[in-house]
Amino acid sequence: MKEVYAVIMAGGGGTRLWPLSRRTQPKHLLPLLGAETLFYSTVDRLRGFLPPERILVVTTADQFDILRSQALSIPDKNFLLEPEPRGTAGVVGLAASVLAQHNPQAVMCVLPSDHYIGNPEAFLSALRTAVAVAEDGYLVTLGIPPTFPSTGYGYIQRAELLPGAFPQPVYRARRFVEKPDEVRARQMLDDGEHFWNSGIFVWRVDSILQEIKRQMPELYQVLEQIQGIWGTAEQTSILPEVWRLAPIQTIDYGVMEHAERIALVPASGLDWNDVGSWDSLFLVLEADEQGNLVRNVEFFSLDSYRTLVYANERKLIAAIGIEDLIVVDTGDALLLCRRGQSQQVRKVIEWLKQGERQEYL
Amino acid sequence: MKEVYAVIMAGGGGTRLWPLSRRTQPKHLLPLLGAETLFYSTVDRLRGFLPPERILVVTTADQFDILRSQALSIPDKNFLLEPEPRGTAGVVGLAASVLAQHNPQAVMCVLPSDHYIGNPEAFLSALRTAVAVAEDGYLVTLGIPPTFPSTGYGYIQRAELLPGAFPQPVYRARRFVEKPDEVRARQMLDDGEHFWNSGIFVWRVDSILQEIKRQMPELYQVLEQIQGIWGTAEQTSILPEVWRLAPIQTIDYGVMEHAERIALVPASGLDWNDVGSWDSLFLVLEADEQGNLVRNVEFFSLDSYRTLVYANERKLIAAIGIEDLIVVDTGDALLLCRRGQSQQVRKVIEWLKQGERQEYL
């Protein structure tokens, strides 16, 4: 019986959009690109593809209330609460274990909750192809055709075409490439064989559990224990201590890089962005005639260009003679960053952690 | 009988240090350069020169309480309250009229309340010379020897030496020069004949009243009426309607530019600054090793240089790769300005006035 599920990963904290993203205000809960949060948009774009009962949300207990309030159609039992975040391998494993109790042949679409997708129809079209490929037992990844030599994304190289009657060409994957330098990024852009790793994966429950068993036996052991207690009276009391034994790992490193039978579905025209830094907003949001991106700000501009001005509370900001800046105000904190250098925000985070400035994290 | 008074002008609003200076928070009430306000420092630097009973403060009623709280030694009756600000000509005229009732030959030292003076001893030394010259009936102005080709100050050209036994050379003044362009500023710096107009004036009460009578007869008429009611039961009820007839004018334009018997006392080594713009703070405050001026801010800096970072409430500010900026945060408003362009802040003020954004003024 063909059953398709979406598994939305919504447990992360996220520091790369500091000072807006905080421990208590993770990126997927920010109304970063409009009136809606990235999480809401992630759920919303599945309409017409899956009924709400087929959407699982993996998160932590402290985010449950707010996430549920943004996705009221999803049944409470579909929110899988991690006792603590253990990385995306744990998220995937937990969801797969829960689904396996019901239907090991079900297909699960693993979706980050904090990405931007400008064209949901193109996304669903690629997802449908991926589901068809996954039913044949492949671990499928959506690859985004690169549009510029990004050094901020990981890449996947395609191998030969996969035989089969799919709605669009599908490839085997040759290998995963970590974030490259600019020279390598340009090569990969030019050779036409490389795709951005979207972090969107589609597979059958039994396929992924088999790979976890082979490559991450410690995690698999944890998952077996969880299957024994999930839905029983013991779940609440035992889950935390079992979960603590799960290795902290991403699904990319833990499974995908050395997995067998990986397929790559090129996902064209998605207008996809992982919103992984303040600089990325220049690719997603529309600038005014001076190239300025202004959000939630009463803005006065004189000879000022190509600047992002963002506040989380209504604020008056006056700019005189400034260019190529990123300015983010959250009341208690202010980020001033040269455009192109927003990856360095992690240095601020390190400083905050060292300096007993926990309230700003 | 030789009597010397100080008249501190503390009624202005001031917009040039927006967003920190506001209608309700004028520049002289800001702790801009340290823990004390500029007004407090202005009073404080007169210690040993004049007793508090000889210090008059001209201001408006709404500032009376806070000014008094910062200068408790000055008697209440020494605060002269303008019903509304009418420019420095009005301030001077009002103080002169009040002093004339008591002693027309008294010398008054007119002092702005919002300037920086790094060396109070040099200031008092110049002031003593000015008092001696003023006793001979001159209108005396303190001229600051320029140290760089400033386009932000007015200048005064000296004429021939004034004969007399003064503690230092004193000149007649040839003419007042408005804020020059850079070429002209450099010429004046080089010729050694020009001094910055400090806005500090010293004269006998009868000398200035005579010049006001000659050059500003409308104002003089108002002052005569005020002398008739000052200190009587009618003062409170009649002063506002009389005061409204005083022309709005500065003492520079209204009197000094065409006055007779003007003397110029060069005031060297004062380390004087009118704190007339955010850029001026770079001349007054001490920068860190990266050239950054940081006040009231928990500051993280990465590859950031020559930037002023100022907040009026404790705030965390992180700077990455920025240079030559002026950043001023007041909670409700934020100024971002290229260094060297802070004169343009007046454009923000114009915009605020046009746009019904009175709360930010």
Chai-1 contact restraints between the chains, C-beta under 6 A:
chainA,res_idxA,chainB,res_idxB,connection_type,confidence,min_distance_angstrom,max_distance_angstrom,comment,restraint_id
A,F300,B,V348,contact,1.0,0.0,6.0,A-B,restraint_1
A,F300,B,W351,contact,1.0,0.0,6.0,A-B,restraint_2
A,L302,B,Q344,contact,1.0,0.0,6.0,A-B,restraint_3
A,L302,B,K347,contact,1.0,0.0,6.0,A-B,restraint_4
A,L316,B,A333,contact,1.0,0.0,6.0,A-B,restraint_5
A,L316,B,Y360,contact,1.0,0.0,6.0,A-B,restraint_6
A,I317,B,L334,contact,1.0,0.0,6.0,A-B,restraint_7
A,A318,B,L335,contact,1.0,0.0,6.0,A-B,restraint_8
A,A318,B,V348,contact,1.0,0.0,6.0,A-B,restraint_9
A,A319,B,L336,contact,1.0,0.0,6.0,A-B,restraint_10
A,I320,B,C337,contact,1.0,0.0,6.0,A-B,restraint_11
A,I320,B,Q341,contact,1.0,0.0,6.0,A-B,restraint_12
A,I320,B,Q344,contact,1.0,0.0,6.0,A-B,restraint_13
A,G321,B,R338,contact,1.0,0.0,6.0,A-B,restraint_14
A,G321,B,Q341,contact,1.0,0.0,6.0,A-B,restraint_15
A,I322,B,L336,contact,1.0,0.0,6.0,A-B,restraint_16
A,I322,B,R338,contact,1.0,0.0,6.0,A-B,restraint_17
A,A333,B,L316,contact,1.0,0.0,6.0,A-B,restraint_18
A,L334,B,I317,contact,1.0,0.0,6.0,A-B,restraint_19
A,L335,B,A318,contact,1.0,0.0,6.0,A-B,restraint_20
A,L336,B,A319,contact,1.0,0.0,6.0,A-B,restraint_21
A,L336,B,I322,contact,1.0,0.0,6.0,A-B,restraint_22
A,C337,B,I320,contact,1.0,0.0,6.0,A-B,restraint_23
A,R338,B,G321,contact,1.0,0.0,6.0,A-B,restraint_24
A,R338,B,I322,contact,1.0,0.0,6.0,A-B,restraint_25
A,Q341,B,I320,contact,1.0,0.0,6.0,A-B,restraint_26
A,Q341,B,G321,contact,1.0,0.0,6.0,A-B,restraint_27
A,Q344,B,L302,contact,1.0,0.0,6.0,A-B,restraint_28
A,Q344,B,I320,contact,1.0,0.0,6.0,A-B,restraint_29
A,K347,B,L302,contact,1.0,0.0,6.0,A-B,restraint_30
A,V348,B,F300,contact,1.0,0.0,6.0,A-B,restraint_31
A,V348,B,A318,contact,1.0,0.0,6.0,A-B,restraint_32
A,W351,B,F300,contact,1.0,0.0,6.0,A-B,restraint_33
A,Y360,B,L316,contact,1.0,0.0,6.0,A-B,restraint_34
